[in-house]
Amino acid sequence: MNDLSPEKKERSKLAKWSRRGFIGAGVLAGGGLLIGIGVRPGNPIGALAPKVASGPGEQLVNSWVKIDTNNIVTAIVPHCEMGQGAHSVLAQMLADELDADWENVRVMQAPADGSYVVTDTARMFVAPFTMNAAEWIEPTWNGLFTQVAKLADAMITGGSSSIRTTGQHSMRVAGAAARTMLVGAAADEWGVPVGEITTENSTLFHKASGKSGPYAEFATVAADQPMDQTPKLKTPDQYRLMGKSKARTDIPAKINGTAEFGIDSIPEGLDLSYAAVVRPPVPGTTVVSMDASRAKQMKGVLQILNMDNFVAVVADSYWQAQQAMNTVQIEWSPSESPIKTMDDQYAAFAAALDEAGEIGGDEAAAKGDAQGALSNAAKTIKAEYRAPYLAHSPMEPINCTAHVADGKCDIWASTQVPLMARSGVASTLGLSAENVTVHHPYLGGGFGRRLGADEMSMAARVAEATGYPVKMIWSREEDTQKALYRCADTARMRAGLDESGKLVAFDHAFTQRHDPAEACVPAMYNIDNTSVRVATADLHLPFQAWRSVDHSQQGFFIESFIDEAAHAAEADPLEYRLEMLKGSPRHVAVLEKVREISDWDIPDAAGRSKGVAIVESFGTIVAEVIEVDMSSGKPKLVNAWAVCDAGYVMNPDGFKNQIEGGIIFGLTAAMYGELDLKDGAIVQSNFHDYKMLRMDEVPAIEVVIINSGDVPIGGAGEPGTPPAAPAFANAIYAATGKRLRDLPIAKQFA
């Protein structure tokens, strides 16, 4: 370990590099090399080394990559792996710039340490996600992602940001820097010019002399090389791994069962107890009294805790804890919320919109004179849309293992925000963040559900109260009924058309605005006069970002209404959109391609029709065509076509998988997704009444990628979701003439 004490008169090269705070290298015992990009200047190497390179004599300087004596390259990745394949693609980007042998590349989850906050990711959450966010769009500061106070803890996996921030601005730079240092070391050793050395598959070559050697052979001397803080990166024509469908590194362990998820965590040396919990059925209520007499007599029960805002049963096994919990009779305090049913919630939305009227509310965007253009339009249309509350429903149940002892706390949790979890637990227990350690293994799905810290704080409280190391697991019912949700909303929309059917005015009022700021605005369309307003109304259920956040509702509202405008103009819906997208060649190309692959212009088969929608979100443009069969009187999904422009796709197969998943996620929500309220509590409880699309209900899906070139790359995890619902509903209208303005769809054909 470096001696950085004040008494040491001469700093080592490593100490100087750490002060630069951008790129660093350190020597591993036995000749390995650690190289990395510092995401903040001045990060303490002493705190990181034991977590990332704990062998005797190892030294670390803000490292993203290490090369060991066996010539194994390990990418240290600061984002969680929740099935999206980010770990593999980030390693792929680093390895390509490093000219590493992909067969000998490994991935390591970065520790939950502030040193691994990627500032580019943090900045992305306070700026528009899209290249087309116009100056006339007002930003929002309400959402989780844009709370500046949380940026210090912004070790976030969300916003479809991992590849386009960390990958582009950290992993690639780290790989290129490491390669440059290794080349410099070999050039010095062989006494040849740097420009004569080439690299391939983790090996250095000097063609003229016939000399070659693995990276590991030069790792030690490479640490003495000067480091270019802005190394030259490859251009697409030089990519060897980027842009290729390389196999994911996490799949083998998930197939053979060795992959560890949060719920699998059994920390070595700890004798775990298990907790089942019950939270208030209505938000904001607390425990008045409880009768746990039956539970106390049940086998394996250790403790029963009244924690005021939840009750916990701790037992020798989770099954015993849950069975005992099912017998506990709890009286909750009365709710002060006037909202008892979804009719009440929608009435609250309607009241806010009524009060705002046609010109009121908070302005989100304004261009031209929308009200004047509406008054002078040859034809006007209006519509009201509603979207329900939705649950996230990740397959891995919400869970956290906690151990509180000697003024410290360790937690093991499937979380998208490990540093926010650390801060939340520290605040709950009255500890400093340095005394809370978060271990974060694989996540069994997230979709935004794991962006909070409530369950970690609950588990920590239970562990502290009992004195036991405790694994707390929420039942599926608990997570469906008492979690955080995609918010419900109502939108009122008006449009003005001129004599030719051109859309000349667009007015949009709604009640819920979170993030991204531009989701509520049809900025990509050439509409001269636009007004977008927010008439804020209170939500009965607590909000949490849901896959694609506001784009999930706004995509449905806007693209359904654009479709209504097209039909009012007696125009082809796809052609109508193309006309409004002139001047946006990327959008036009995406729509033209989806027209081609879906055979849009060929007459539909009997009983079948197609609908189209295009949404740009998280830097990626996605157009989708959905084909439905209405011959039975109920909608049957037949085909889904998607064309996507993310600038440049780093792993086509992985990208397509994400778009396919996003489409299914969006179609599931459109077909079935809904949470009802009774007496203020959620009615649905599990997958029998909060339904998912089954395999035989999923359409055939085709995804086509357009790499449009030198533009910022976009995300993959979320952009497939927003166009699905409007394309589905638009297809039903094309088949039946029935315009669906309320979701879910299946309910309207029951």
C-alpha positions as a printed Julia matrix, in Angstrom:
750×3 Matrix{Float64}:
   0.0     0.0     0.0
   1.32    3.48   -0.82
   2.69    5.56    2.03
   0.89    8.88    1.64
   1.68   10.18    5.12
   2.83   13.82    5.5
   6.29   12.66    6.59
   7.02   11.11    3.21
   8.88   13.8     1.3
   8.75   12.33   -2.21
   5.48   11.06   -3.6
   5.44    7.95   -5.73
   4.27    8.14   -9.34
   1.09    6.37   -8.22
   0.31    9.11   -5.7
   0.8    11.78   -8.36
  -1.48    9.94  -10.76
  -4.23    9.65   -8.17
  -4.18   13.42   -7.75
  -4.81   13.83  -11.44
  -8.02   11.95  -10.85
  -8.6    10.78  -14.4
  -6.5     7.79  -15.37
  -4.41    5.66  -13.04
  -2.29    2.55  -12.93
  -0.9     0.39  -10.15
   1.36   -2.64   -9.96
  -0.01   -5.95   -8.75
   2.12   -8.38   -6.83
   3.79  -10.69   -9.33
   3.58   -8.32  -12.27
  -0.13   -7.65  -12.75
  -1.45   -4.24  -13.75
  -4.41   -2.18  -12.59
  -5.52    0.67  -14.81
  -8.54    2.88  -14.49
 -10.4     6.09  -14.96
 -11.0     8.14  -11.85
 -14.52    9.48  -11.89
 -13.76   11.97   -9.16
 -10.39   13.55   -8.35
  -8.82   12.65   -5.07
 -10.43    9.25   -4.47
  -8.62    7.41   -1.64
  -6.8     4.37   -3.0
  -6.48    2.9     0.48
 -10.23    2.43    0.74
 -10.6     0.86   -2.7
  -7.65   -1.53   -2.82
  -9.0    -4.05   -0.27
 -12.31   -4.18   -2.13
 -11.0    -4.64   -5.67
  -7.45   -5.96   -5.39
  -6.94   -7.41   -1.94
  -3.84   -9.56   -2.56
  -0.63   -8.78   -0.66
   1.26   -5.86   -2.17
  -1.4    -4.9    -4.68
  -1.78   -1.22   -5.43
  -4.85    0.47   -6.89
  -5.54    3.84   -8.44
  -9.25    4.37   -9.2
  -9.27    1.34  -11.39
 -11.78    0.03  -13.92
  -9.58   -2.71  -15.32
  -6.92   -5.07  -14.04
  -4.65   -7.46  -15.9
  -3.29  -10.33  -13.86
  -0.28  -12.54  -14.3
  -2.34  -15.11  -16.2
  -3.16  -12.48  -18.81
  -6.76  -12.33  -17.63
  -8.4    -8.93  -18.15
 -11.01   -8.04  -15.55
 -13.39   -5.15  -16.17
 -14.65   -3.59  -12.94
 -18.2    -2.51  -13.7
 -20.13    0.06  -11.61
 -23.6    -0.88  -12.88
 -25.69   -3.78  -11.66
 -26.62   -6.75  -13.81
 -30.36   -7.36  -13.76
 -30.77   -9.36  -16.93
 -30.07   -6.54  -19.37
 -26.55   -7.73  -20.23
 -24.82   -4.48  -19.27
 -21.9    -6.21  -17.56
 -20.95   -8.03  -20.73
 -21.32   -5.1   -23.1
 -19.33   -2.75  -20.86
 -16.55   -5.35  -20.7
 -16.81   -5.77  -24.46
 -16.27   -2.03  -25.01
 -13.26   -1.95  -22.71
 -11.76   -5.09  -24.21
 -12.08   -3.78  -27.75
 -10.13   -0.6   -26.99
  -7.58   -2.7   -25.09
  -7.3    -5.26  -27.92
  -7.93   -7.92  -25.3
  -8.62  -11.58  -25.92
 -12.39  -11.81  -25.34
 -12.11  -15.43  -24.23
  -9.96  -14.25  -21.31
 -12.03  -11.27  -20.22
 -13.84  -11.38  -16.88
 -16.27   -9.02  -15.18
 -16.2    -7.84  -11.57
 -19.0    -5.92   -9.9
 -17.59   -2.66   -8.56
 -18.05   -2.19   -4.82
 -20.68    0.2    -3.54
 -18.22    3.02   -3.1
 -18.48    6.67   -4.07
 -15.31    6.26   -6.09
 -17.32    4.38   -8.72
 -19.93    7.06   -9.31
 -19.69    7.91  -13.0
 -20.18   11.65  -13.31
 -21.39   11.36  -16.89
 -24.22    9.15  -15.68
 -25.04   11.61  -12.92
 -25.06   14.51  -15.37
 -27.33   12.6   -17.73
 -29.99   12.55  -15.04
 -30.08   16.37  -14.87
 -30.22   16.92  -18.63
 -32.63   15.9   -21.39
 -32.17   12.31  -22.51
 -32.82   13.0   -26.14
 -30.99   14.75  -28.92
 -34.25   16.37  -29.99
 -35.2    18.07  -26.73
 -35.9    21.61  -27.92
 -35.08   24.77  -25.99
 -38.79   25.46  -25.52
 -39.19   22.4   -23.29
 -39.1    23.32  -19.62
 -37.03   20.9   -17.5
 -38.47   19.15  -14.49
 -36.75   18.67  -11.15
 -39.3    16.41   -9.51
 -38.09   12.94  -10.4
 -35.71   10.61   -8.68
 -33.16   10.93  -11.45
 -32.99   14.73  -11.31
 -32.58   15.4    -7.62
 -29.22   17.09   -7.57
 -28.84   16.42   -3.86
 -28.58   12.71   -4.64
 -25.85   12.96   -7.24
 -23.17   12.07   -4.72
 -24.92    8.71   -4.43
 -25.63    8.38   -8.15
 -24.2     4.92   -8.63
 -27.34    4.19  -10.61
 -28.39    1.52  -13.05
 -31.34    3.12  -14.76
 -32.36    5.51  -17.48
 -30.93    3.14  -20.1
 -27.66    4.9   -19.37
 -24.99    2.28  -18.68
 -23.6     1.83  -22.19
 -23.96    5.39  -23.38
 -22.31    6.94  -20.33
 -20.0     4.56  -18.49
 -19.32    2.51  -21.6
 -18.56    5.42  -23.87
 -16.78    7.69  -21.42
 -15.12    5.35  -18.92
 -14.74    1.79  -20.16
 -13.52    2.67  -23.64
 -11.1     5.29  -22.33
  -9.75    2.92  -19.69
  -9.14    0.23  -22.29
  -7.41    2.61  -24.68
  -5.25    4.03  -21.89
  -4.17    0.57  -20.76
  -3.22   -0.42  -24.3
  -1.12    2.74  -24.75
   0.8     2.09  -21.53
   1.46   -1.54  -22.42
   2.71   -0.55  -25.87
   5.0     2.03  -24.31
   6.41   -0.57  -21.93
   7.09   -3.03  -24.72
   8.7    -0.33  -26.88
  11.13    0.52  -24.07
  11.91   -3.13  -23.39
  12.52   -4.0   -27.03
  14.18   -0.7   -27.95
  11.81   -0.04  -30.85
   9.51    2.86  -31.78
   6.04    2.83  -30.25
   4.49    3.16  -33.69
   5.95   -0.19  -34.78
   4.17   -2.2   -32.09
   0.77   -3.73  -32.69
  -1.62   -5.45  -30.31
  -4.05   -8.29  -30.71
  -5.73  -10.73  -28.32
  -3.9    -9.44  -25.22
  -0.53   -9.8   -26.94
   2.05   -7.25  -28.14
   3.87   -7.71  -31.46
   6.88   -6.14  -33.19
   6.74   -7.46  -36.72
  10.22   -6.34  -37.85
  12.07   -8.17  -35.08
   9.59  -11.01  -34.65
   9.26  -10.22  -30.96
   5.98  -10.72  -29.1
   4.73  -11.08  -25.56
   1.51  -11.27  -23.54
   0.25   -8.2   -21.75
   1.04   -9.77  -18.39
   4.76   -9.86  -19.26
   4.85   -6.05  -19.47
   2.37   -5.2   -16.75
   4.92   -4.17  -14.14
   6.95   -1.86  -16.36
   3.79   -0.48  -17.93
   2.99    1.13  -14.58
   5.95    3.48  -15.12
   4.63    4.69  -18.45
   3.13    8.17  -18.8
  -0.62    8.04  -19.15
  -2.58    9.85  -21.81
  -5.68   11.21  -20.13
  -7.46   11.49  -23.48
  -6.26    8.46  -25.43
  -7.31    8.1   -29.04
 -10.34    5.86  -29.35
 -11.16    3.56  -32.21
 -13.47    4.52  -35.03
 -16.25    2.11  -36.0
 -14.25    0.71  -38.91
 -11.58   -0.36  -36.4
 -13.93   -2.12  -33.98
 -13.19   -5.78  -33.4
 -15.65   -6.49  -30.57
 -17.94   -3.48  -30.48
 -20.84   -3.86  -32.83
 -20.6    -7.66  -32.64
 -23.03  -10.04  -30.95
 -20.67  -11.48  -28.36
 -22.01  -13.99  -25.84
 -22.88  -12.6   -22.44
 -20.53  -13.44  -19.6
 -23.33  -13.87  -17.03
 -25.35  -16.5   -18.9
 -23.36  -19.68  -18.06
 -23.76  -19.15  -14.31
 -27.46  -18.44  -14.74
 -27.88  -21.64  -16.7
 -25.99  -23.9   -14.3
 -27.5   -22.32  -11.2
 -24.32  -20.89   -9.69
 -25.3   -17.25  -10.24
 -26.05  -15.53   -6.96
 -28.97  -13.15   -6.67
 -29.86  -11.09   -3.63
 -32.31  -13.68   -2.39
 -29.58  -16.35   -2.58
 -27.23  -14.48   -0.28
 -26.09  -16.57    2.69
 -23.12  -14.64    4.1
 -20.34  -16.87    5.33
 -20.2   -17.25    9.07
 -23.68  -15.85    9.76
 -26.5   -17.94   11.21
 -29.43  -16.35    9.42
 -32.93  -15.9    10.68
 -35.75  -15.0     8.3
 -38.3   -12.22    8.39
 -41.7   -11.88    6.75
 -43.23   -8.42    6.84
 -46.56   -6.68    6.41
 -46.82   -3.01    5.56
 -49.94   -0.81    5.75
 -52.54   -1.7     3.11
 -53.31    2.01    2.67
 -50.38    4.44    2.31
 -49.75    6.67    5.29
 -51.42    4.51    7.92
 -49.7     2.94   10.93
 -50.21    0.09   13.39
 -52.81    0.8    16.07
 -52.81   -2.65   17.63
 -52.08   -6.24   16.79
 -52.92   -9.69   18.06
 -50.02  -12.11   17.53
 -51.08  -14.73   20.05
 -51.42  -17.52   17.47
 -48.17  -16.64   15.77
 -46.24  -16.78   19.04
 -47.2   -20.43   19.47
 -46.09  -21.51   16.01
 -42.99  -23.58   15.45
 -39.79  -21.75   14.59
 -41.03  -18.26   15.48
 -38.34  -16.24   17.23
 -39.68  -12.69   17.51
 -42.68  -10.62   16.43
 -42.03   -6.91   16.02
 -44.37   -3.93   15.86
 -42.27   -1.38   13.97
 -45.1     1.2    13.8
 -45.22    1.41   10.01
 -44.81   -2.35    9.49
 -44.96   -5.62   11.36
 -42.28   -8.31   11.12
 -42.23  -11.95   12.14
 -38.74  -13.43   12.52
 -38.37  -17.21   12.42
 -35.97  -20.03   11.64
 -37.15  -20.15    8.01
 -39.01  -17.86    5.67
 -41.87  -20.33    5.33
 -42.35  -20.4     9.1
 -42.16  -16.62    9.27
 -44.72  -16.1     6.51
 -47.13  -18.69    7.83
 -46.99  -17.08   11.26
 -47.41  -13.61    9.74
 -50.59  -14.79    8.04
 -52.17  -15.34   11.46
 -51.31  -11.91   12.92
 -54.36   -9.67   13.24
 -53.45   -6.02   12.72
 -55.55   -2.89   13.17
 -54.29    0.03   11.1
 -54.98    3.7    11.7
 -57.64    5.37    9.53
 -56.45    6.84    6.25
 -56.68   10.59    5.79
 -56.74   10.22    2.01
 -60.07   11.02    0.36
 -59.25    8.54   -2.39
 -60.86    5.16   -1.8
 -61.32    3.89   -5.34
 -59.82    4.5    -8.76
 -62.95    6.5    -9.6
 -61.91    8.85   -6.79
 -58.38    9.08   -8.17
 -59.56    9.86  -11.67
 -62.03   12.39  -10.22
 -59.09   14.14   -8.52
 -57.26   14.24  -11.85
 -60.37   15.61  -13.57
 -60.79   18.3   -10.92
 -57.21   19.49  -11.43
 -57.68   19.57  -15.2
 -61.01   21.36  -14.84
 -59.38   24.0   -12.68
 -56.58   24.47  -15.2
 -59.03   24.79  -18.05
 -57.75   25.37  -21.57
 -54.9    27.73  -20.69
 -54.02   27.06  -17.04
 -51.57   24.79  -15.26
 -47.79   24.9   -15.2
 -46.23   25.34  -18.6
 -44.02   22.44  -19.66
 -43.54   23.57  -23.25
 -44.8    26.32  -25.49
 -44.15   27.14  -29.12
 -46.05   29.57  -31.29
 -49.64   30.4   -30.4
 -51.47   27.14  -29.79
 -54.68   28.73  -28.5
 -54.89   31.16  -31.39
 -54.2    28.41  -33.91
 -56.89   26.24  -32.36
 -59.39   29.09  -32.64
 -58.59   29.56  -36.32
 -58.3    25.88  -37.27
 -60.48   24.48  -40.02
 -61.13   21.44  -37.87
 -60.54   20.65  -34.2
 -60.51   17.38  -32.33
 -60.21   16.61  -28.65
 -59.84   13.52  -26.51
 -59.26   12.42  -22.94
 -56.94    9.52  -22.13
 -56.4     7.63  -18.9
 -53.58    5.38  -17.75
 -53.8     3.27  -14.56
 -51.36    2.59  -11.77
 -48.96   -0.26  -12.59
 -46.73   -2.52  -10.51
 -43.19   -3.43  -11.56
 -43.45   -7.14  -10.69
 -39.8    -8.23  -11.04
 -39.48  -12.0   -10.78
 -37.05  -11.97   -7.86
 -39.07  -11.05   -4.77
 -38.03   -7.94   -2.9
 -35.52   -8.97   -0.26
 -32.6    -7.85    1.82
 -30.22   -9.58    4.2
 -28.92   -7.38    7.02
 -26.4    -7.79    9.82
 -26.01   -5.05   12.4
 -23.23   -5.41   14.96
 -20.55   -3.33   16.67
 -21.75   -0.05   15.19
 -21.65   -1.35   11.64
 -24.13   -2.75    9.19
 -23.71   -5.07    6.24
 -26.55   -5.55    3.79
 -26.89   -7.91    0.84
 -29.52   -6.69   -1.58
 -30.62   -6.7    -5.2
 -30.55   -2.95   -5.76
 -30.21   -0.55   -8.66
 -28.9     2.18   -6.33
 -26.37    0.69   -3.88
 -25.08    4.04   -2.63
 -28.57    5.41   -2.06
 -29.31    2.19   -0.2
 -26.2     2.72    1.89
 -27.2     6.29    2.74
 -30.75    5.23    3.53
 -29.63    2.5     5.91
 -27.06    4.78    7.52
 -29.71    7.43    8.15
 -32.16    4.87    9.52
 -29.66    3.42   11.97
 -27.93    6.68   12.84
 -24.63    5.45   11.43
 -22.12    7.11    9.15
 -22.23    5.87    5.57
 -18.69    4.52    5.99
 -20.01    2.06    8.55
 -22.57    0.59    6.14
 -21.4    -1.9     3.51
 -23.66   -2.84    0.62
 -23.05   -6.12   -1.17
 -25.0    -6.19   -4.43
 -25.16   -9.41   -6.44
 -27.27  -10.06   -9.54
 -30.81   -8.71   -9.65
 -33.72  -10.86  -10.75
 -35.27   -8.01  -12.71
 -35.73   -4.4   -11.7
 -37.69   -2.21  -14.16
 -37.27    0.69  -11.7
 -38.67   -1.18   -8.7
 -35.23   -1.5    -7.1
 -34.42    2.22   -7.29
 -35.4     2.81   -3.67
 -33.97    1.96   -0.27
 -37.09    1.22    1.81
 -36.62   -2.54    1.97
 -32.96   -2.2     2.97
 -33.86    0.17    5.79
 -36.63   -2.18    6.93
 -34.29   -5.16    7.03
 -31.67   -3.15    8.9
 -34.25   -2.09   11.51
 -35.34   -5.69   12.01
 -31.75   -6.89   12.32
 -30.96   -4.16   14.82
 -34.1    -4.83   16.88
 -33.59   -8.6    17.06
 -29.83   -8.74   17.27
 -29.88  -11.47   14.59
 -28.53  -11.47   11.06
 -31.84  -11.44    9.18
 -32.94  -12.2     5.64
 -36.15  -10.26    5.03
 -38.34  -11.32    2.08
 -41.49   -9.61    0.86
 -44.2   -11.94   -0.36
 -45.48  -11.41   -3.91
 -48.7   -10.11   -2.39
 -46.79   -7.64   -0.26
 -44.91   -6.25   -3.24
 -48.0    -6.07   -5.45
 -50.13   -4.3    -2.86
 -47.77   -2.19   -0.74
 -44.83   -1.04   -2.83
 -44.22    1.9    -5.16
 -45.86    2.26   -8.56
 -46.0     3.69  -12.05
 -48.39    6.55  -11.5
 -51.86    6.76  -12.95
 -52.71    9.82  -15.01
 -55.33   11.55  -17.13
 -54.54   13.64  -20.22
 -56.77   16.03  -22.13
 -55.67   16.81  -25.66
 -56.83   19.15  -28.39
 -55.61   19.51  -31.94
 -56.28   21.92  -34.76
 -56.07   20.94  -38.44
 -56.0    23.24  -41.45
 -57.98   22.73  -44.65
 -55.47   20.18  -45.94
 -55.53   18.16  -42.72
 -52.15   19.4   -41.54
 -51.77   19.48  -37.76
 -51.26   23.17  -36.95
 -52.02   23.24  -33.22
 -51.43   20.79  -30.39
 -52.58   21.33  -26.81
 -51.81   18.77  -24.12
 -52.73   18.95  -20.42
 -52.13   16.2   -17.87
 -51.54   15.81  -14.13
 -48.3    13.87  -13.54
 -44.81   14.89  -14.65
 -41.71   13.14  -13.41
 -38.99   12.35  -15.95
 -37.58   12.67  -18.56
 -38.51   16.31  -19.04
 -39.27   15.97  -22.73
 -41.49   12.88  -22.53
 -44.7    14.94  -22.57
 -43.78   16.96  -25.66
 -44.09   15.88  -29.32
 -40.85   17.7   -30.1
 -39.88   15.5   -33.03
 -42.96   16.51  -35.01
 -43.13   19.71  -37.08
 -46.09   21.35  -35.33
 -45.92   25.13  -35.44
 -48.06   25.78  -32.38
 -47.71   23.63  -29.28
 -48.81   24.02  -25.67
 -48.05   21.42  -23.0
 -49.3    22.04  -19.48
 -49.23   20.21  -16.15
 -52.22   20.48  -13.81
 -50.7    18.69  -10.85
 -52.93   16.42   -8.78
 -52.02   14.35   -5.73
 -51.36   10.64   -6.12
 -52.85    8.19   -3.66
 -50.1     5.61   -4.19
 -46.37    6.34   -3.89
 -44.5     6.83   -7.16
 -41.49    4.93   -8.42
 -39.92    5.14  -11.86
 -41.29    2.33  -14.05
 -39.63    1.1   -17.22
 -39.41    4.2   -19.49
 -40.87    6.46  -16.75
 -43.14    9.19  -18.21
 -42.66    7.9   -21.74
 -44.83    4.9   -20.81
 -47.94    7.07  -20.32
 -47.01    9.92  -22.64
 -46.17    7.58  -25.51
 -49.7     6.21  -25.25
 -51.31    9.65  -24.96
 -49.39   11.4   -27.72
 -49.1     8.63  -30.29
 -52.76    7.66  -29.89
 -53.8    11.27  -30.4
 -51.51   11.72  -33.4
 -53.28    8.7   -34.82
 -56.62   10.37  -34.17
 -55.41   13.44  -36.02
 -54.34   11.3   -38.97
 -57.76    9.68  -39.21
 -59.47   13.06  -38.81
 -57.39   14.22  -41.79
 -58.39   11.04  -43.66
 -54.69   10.24  -44.04
 -52.64    7.08  -43.69
 -51.34    7.16  -40.08
 -47.78    6.24  -41.04
 -47.68    8.65  -43.97
 -49.16   11.39  -41.77
 -46.31   10.98  -39.32
 -43.72   10.99  -42.1
 -45.05   14.32  -43.34
 -44.59   15.85  -39.88
 -41.08   14.4   -39.57
 -39.61   16.08  -42.63
 -36.29   17.55  -41.65
 -35.61   14.68  -39.21
 -33.93   12.1   -41.44
 -33.28    9.57  -38.68
 -36.95    9.47  -37.71
 -37.98    9.23  -41.34
 -35.57    6.36  -41.95
 -36.93    4.45  -38.95
 -40.54    4.85  -40.08
 -39.75    3.99  -43.69
 -37.98    0.81  -42.57
 -40.81   -0.32  -40.32
 -43.2     0.35  -43.2
 -41.09   -1.98  -45.34
 -40.62   -4.89  -42.92
 -44.26   -4.87  -41.76
 -45.69   -4.8   -45.3
 -47.65   -1.77  -44.15
 -48.85   -0.91  -47.65
 -50.16   -4.41  -48.39
 -53.88   -4.86  -47.56
 -54.45   -6.67  -44.28
 -55.75  -10.21  -44.13
 -59.36  -10.66  -43.13
 -59.9    -9.76  -39.49
 -56.42   -8.31  -39.1
 -55.16   -4.74  -38.92
 -51.98   -2.89  -38.08
 -51.21    0.14  -35.93
 -48.08    2.26  -35.8
 -46.35    4.44  -33.21
 -42.95    6.13  -32.97
 -41.35    7.35  -29.77
 -37.88    8.68  -29.15
 -36.71    7.99  -25.62
 -33.36    7.74  -23.85
 -31.55    8.74  -27.03
 -33.07    5.96  -29.14
 -35.74    6.28  -31.82
 -38.13    3.32  -32.01
 -40.98    2.82  -34.45
 -43.28   -0.14  -33.92
 -46.06   -1.7   -35.94
 -48.4    -4.07  -34.12
 -50.73   -6.42  -35.96
 -53.88   -7.69  -34.26
 -56.48  -10.24  -35.2
 -59.99   -9.16  -34.2
 -61.88  -11.97  -35.95
 -62.96  -13.48  -32.61
 -64.22  -10.14  -31.31
 -61.31   -9.88  -28.88
 -57.8    -8.66  -29.67
 -55.2   -11.3   -30.42
 -51.64  -10.1   -30.93
 -50.17  -11.54  -34.12
 -47.01   -9.68  -35.11
 -44.81   -6.89  -33.8
 -42.19   -5.15  -35.88
 -39.72   -2.67  -34.43
 -37.07   -0.54  -36.09
 -34.59    1.2   -33.81
 -31.94    3.86  -34.26
 -29.67    4.13  -31.22
 -26.85    5.76  -33.13
 -24.58    2.76  -32.89
 -25.42   -0.55  -31.24
 -22.54   -2.14  -29.36
 -24.01   -5.65  -29.15
 -26.8    -6.23  -31.69
 -28.1    -9.47  -30.19
 -28.23   -8.01  -26.7
 -29.87   -4.84  -28.0
 -32.55   -6.81  -29.82
 -33.2    -8.85  -26.68
 -33.8    -5.64  -24.75
 -36.16   -4.23  -27.38
 -38.06   -7.52  -27.51
 -38.37   -7.52  -23.73
 -39.5    -3.9   -23.76
 -42.18   -4.67  -26.34
 -43.53   -7.59  -24.3
 -43.39   -5.46  -21.14
 -45.34   -2.68  -22.86
 -47.88   -5.02  -24.47
 -48.45   -6.8   -21.15
 -49.2    -3.48  -19.48
 -51.43   -2.39  -22.37
 -53.41   -5.63  -22.41
 -53.74   -6.38  -18.69
 -51.93   -3.89  -16.47
 -54.14   -2.25  -13.87
 -54.28   -1.8   -10.11
 -57.74   -1.26   -8.62
 -58.46    0.33   -5.25
 -61.03   -0.63   -2.62
 -61.2     1.4     0.59
 -57.89    2.92   -0.45
 -56.08   -0.44   -0.67
 -54.91   -2.26   -3.8
 -57.17   -5.15   -4.8
 -54.76   -7.19   -6.96
 -52.33   -9.43   -5.11
 -50.45  -11.87   -7.36
 -50.13  -13.01  -10.95
 -53.57  -14.62  -10.96
 -55.2   -11.17  -10.88
 -52.29   -8.98  -11.97
 -51.85  -10.83  -15.24
 -48.89  -11.11  -17.58
 -48.92  -12.03  -21.25
 -48.51  -15.81  -21.56
 -46.26  -17.38  -24.16
 -49.17  -18.21  -26.45
 -50.32  -14.57  -26.32
 -47.0   -13.01  -27.32
 -46.78  -11.93  -30.96
 -43.98  -12.88  -33.32
 -41.43  -10.08  -32.97
 -38.95   -8.78  -35.53
 -36.42   -6.11  -34.59
 -34.28   -4.22  -37.1
 -31.39   -1.96  -36.1
 -30.26    1.14  -37.95
 -26.78    2.41  -37.1
 -27.08    6.02  -38.2
 -23.51    7.07  -37.54
 -21.81    9.87  -35.69
 -24.44   10.74  -33.09
 -24.54   10.08  -29.34
 -25.54    6.49  -28.77
 -28.86    5.72  -27.14
 -30.14    3.24  -24.61
 -31.76   -0.16  -25.05
 -33.52   -1.22  -21.85
 -36.48    1.15  -21.99
 -37.09    2.52  -25.52
 -38.92   -0.59  -26.74
 -41.73   -0.09  -24.22
 -43.39    3.31  -25.02
 -44.56    2.65  -28.61
 -46.13   -0.73  -27.78
 -49.38    0.43  -26.16
 -50.3     3.11  -28.72
 -49.41    0.88  -31.7
 -51.59   -1.86  -30.17
 -54.53    0.47  -29.55
 -54.14    2.08  -32.98
 -54.28   -1.38  -34.58
 -57.54   -2.13  -32.79
 -59.0     1.14  -34.05
 -57.94    0.29  -37.58
 -59.74   -3.04  -37.28
 -62.88   -1.99  -35.42
 -63.26    1.78  -35.5
 -63.27    1.66  -31.7
 -60.85    4.2   -30.21
 -59.39    2.98  -26.93
 -58.49    5.87  -24.67
 -58.41    3.96  -21.37
 -56.06    1.14  -20.47
 -55.99   -1.81  -20.02
 -57.3    -3.13  -23.32
 -58.53   -6.59  -22.25
 -60.94   -5.04  -19.76
 -62.76   -3.32  -22.6
 -63.35   -6.62  -24.41
 -64.35   -8.7   -21.39
